[in-house]
Amino acid sequence: MQIARLSARVTQLTSHLQAHRKDYAATRGLMLALGQRRRLLRYLFKEDRGAYDKVINGLGIRAVKVQSSRGVM
């Protein structure tokens, strides 16, 4: 699953950046991975709420704020 792969990459980059704080290329990679994961989670939230809940609980990550027509959910 793409979300799980991105979560593993986020974890790896986070631990790398704790040791190498000025690695700006890795920081950019982390921001790109987080954005991609957020977009995939937003799509999953809109399409299949059960699968979204399963992924969130399985990976142990926080829920994504999703914009609805009336505001943030």
N, C-alpha and C positions, 0 to 999 in steps of 0.2 A: 504494500500500500504506500502511496506517495507521501501521505501525511506522516506515517511512521518513519519513513526514510528521512524526511526533512527534520523531524524531531530529533533523530539520532545525530544528524549533522549539526543542528542547533546546540545540542549538548556538547558535541566535540569542539565546536568553535568557541563556546563559552568557556570551557576548561582551557583551551589554548590562549584565549585572551586574558585569562587571569594571570598567566605567566608572562605574556607578551602584550602588555597594555598598549604599546604604540604601534602595533601591527594594524595599520589602517586598511590594508587590503582585506585582512580577515574580518575586520569590523564591517566593511562594506558587504562582504559575503554573508555575514550573519544577518545583516539587515535585509538583504535580498531573500535569504532563506525564510526569515520570519514573515516577510510580506507574502511570499508564495504560499506558505503554510496557512496564513490568515485567509487568503483568497480561497484556497481549497476548503477550509473549514466553513467559510461563509457559504460556499456553494452547497456543501453537504448539509448544512443547517437548513437551507431553503428547500432542498430536494428530498431529504430523508432524515427526519428528526431522530428516529430510532437509531440509525447507523451513526449519526453525529454524537448522540449521547454515549453510545458504545465506544466510539473512538476516543472521546474526551476522557471517559473513565479508564479505559484500557491504557492510555498513554500517560495519564496523570497530569494533564495540562489544564490550564484555566479555560473557561468558555470564552468564545469570541463574541465581542459586541457586534450585533448585526442590525443594520439600519432597516426599519420597516417603513411603510408609508406614513405611519404616525409617529415615528421616532425610534430611539434605540431600544432593542429588546434585551 
